[in-house]
Amino acid sequence: MSHHLGQRAVVIGAGIGGFCAAGALSSYFKEIVVLERDAPPPSAIPRAGVPQDRHPHLLLASGLQALGDIFPGFEKDLVDGGAVSINAFRDIRYERADVGALPQRDCGASLLCASRPLIEYVVRRQVAAIANVTLRSHCRVTEIASDAIRPSVRYESAARELAAVEADLVVDASGRGVPTLGLLAALGWERPLETVVGVDISYATALVRPEGTSLDGQILVTLPDPSSSVLSGLTLPIEGGGCFVSLSQYGATKQPETWQDFLALSRQLNTPTIYNAICKLAPPDGLRHFVFDESRWRHFEQLQRLPRGILPMADSLCRFNPIYGQGMSVAARQAKLLHEVLDRVAGEADPIEELQAAFMAEVGSLLQAPWNMGVNADFAYPGTRGQRPERYEESRQFEAALFRAIVSDPVVHRAFSDVLQLIKPFDLLQDTDIRRRIDAHVVVKNA
Ligand SMILES: Cc1cc2nc3c(=O)[nH]c(=O)nc-3n(C[C@H](O)[C@H](O)[C@H](O)COP(=O)(O)OP(=O)(O)OC[C@H]3O[C@@H](n4cnc5c(N)ncnc54)[C@H](O)[C@@H]3O)c2cc1C
């Protein structure tokens, strides 16, 4: 049975974050209106509002679970759309400079690999099947106005007319939080503090057809020794027999412009695995580039007050370094949290206020582990900008011991896989038995 918390919720942005939020809200509001400046296409093709969608988008096992919880038909639809099933880590060749390739063991987690346009399309179709969710395309939100009782979202419609829609709840999933920040500025309220980590990662991506090669049905990851190289490689099989090959470099440098340049750069990876896998393939239909400047956590959750009924979510709240493949999964997990909180506050006297307070109180701990994992790895690269996390050196030593342990110990490998996939909390690695196994690989340096 549904408990209506209000008449209408408005979601700004029809990306993964916005649509997951709409799915979570659908049982709790009579109507959900999603405002999107783009016109999401009727099939699984790229769109302008998501310029990163021609680059690999890995969906972690926890993201797949969360999407399946919000949209029960999601996994089947993704498989029907051609997603490639991958077992972690049996089908993942994960190469590090310190310990070499990790053993390809079955760690019990399944992934579905697909292009970002297919993932978005499947989510979009799930949302389209929910009767009380409406997508308004070509509607660019210009501001949120708030009279302290109900926010009103102002937007420019497809006909370039100004319009407004009132709501009991507004979810800002616009990617950068601009509407929420604008509202805070208009009210003269405090802006959130931000933690920013500058990485300037340049991506060059090719979509190849790898049939019958080692790229088929497995993921390859080649990481550098960060003290001497900034270049990583990733291959990700997707629907339709395609495979993304991506080369990324910290500290945005010159990008390869041709397939020959791309091949030459891939030879500079720490191992020849990716070069050997792609060197005989037919040249792709062009290369795609993207520069990701910085990870940014806008600490809305730490503000003393937020305007009533406003909820920044997904990238608007925290934008992760994409190299770790966390953004979509964490967005889906936030929507799951939203659903759990909605369920809890449904009977309260002022459920909107309770919802906002409870979500903001709990979302920080959901973001912390993926943020720490990414940022700790980023600071191994000397050019990374920002403040190093506390106890950084200790966490580097722990990481080094962890990977040495993984090579010989399947129990540690499985724990690492669960933590990496965000299935289990980071603290699992501090569990007495796991910690003892990792500590056995700590190398004590002579003073
Ligand atoms: C190069 C790259 C690679 C990535 N790889 C991965 C990966 O491997 N795995 C992973 O999980 N994540 C990855 N990500 C991150 C992932 O794309 C995001 O974290 C994820 O899409 C969640 O985003 P979102 O829904 O919050 O925002 P977005 O996907 O940015 O969606 C925001 C939406 O809001 C709309 N919008 C913006 N402003 C307005 C406005 N004023 N009015 C109306 N609509 C508006 C936009 O058009 C867009 O549709 C990658 C990102 C980049 C840049």
The ligand as a Gaussian input file, in Angstrom:
#p B3LYP/6-31G(d) Opt

LIG

0 1
 C       34.395000      10.180000     -18.348000
 C       33.473000       9.640000     -17.296000
 C       33.428000       8.277000     -17.088000
 C       32.598000       7.766000     -16.106000
 N       32.624000       6.431000     -15.861000
 C       31.832000       5.924000     -14.903000
 C       31.838000       4.534000     -14.622000
 O       32.612000       3.758000     -15.178000
 N       30.964000       4.072000     -13.683000
 C       30.126000       4.900000     -12.990000
 O       29.353000       4.427000     -12.157000
 N       30.125000       6.235000     -13.212000
 C       30.944000       6.760000     -14.130000
 N       30.939000       8.103000     -14.352000
 C       30.104000       8.972000     -13.480000
 C       28.656000       8.963000     -13.892000
 O       28.540000       9.417000     -15.215000
 C       27.806000       9.833000     -12.917000
 O       28.261000       9.732000     -11.623000
 C       26.386000       9.334000     -12.946000
 O       25.901000       9.500000     -14.218000
 C       25.428000      10.047000     -11.964000
 O       25.137000      11.253000     -12.482000
 P       23.871000      12.157000     -12.240000
 O       22.601000      11.515000     -12.611000
 O       23.994000      12.761000     -10.901000
 O       24.259000      13.294000     -13.275000
 P       24.325000      13.230000     -14.879000
 O       24.476000      11.867000     -15.401000
 O       25.334000      14.270000     -15.215000
 O       22.876000      13.726000     -15.222000
 C       22.443000      15.032000     -14.960000
 C       21.237000      15.307000     -15.855000
 O       20.726000      16.579000     -15.505000
 C       20.437000      17.304000     -16.691000
 N       20.502000      18.718000     -16.330000
 C       21.591000      19.420000     -15.939000
 N       21.253000      20.697000     -15.688000
 C       19.914000      20.799000     -15.907000
 C       18.979000      21.878000     -15.810000
 N       19.347000      23.102000     -15.435000
 N       17.688000      21.629000     -16.112000
 C       17.278000      20.360000     -16.501000
 N       18.129000      19.323000     -16.615000
 C       19.430000      19.534000     -16.318000
 C       21.511000      16.843000     -17.680000
 O       21.128000      17.050000     -19.009000
 C       21.598000      15.359000     -17.333000
 O       20.677000      14.595000     -18.043000
 C       31.764000       8.646000     -15.319000
 C       31.820000      10.013000     -15.543000
 C       32.685000      10.516000     -16.495000
 C       32.758000      11.995000     -16.653000

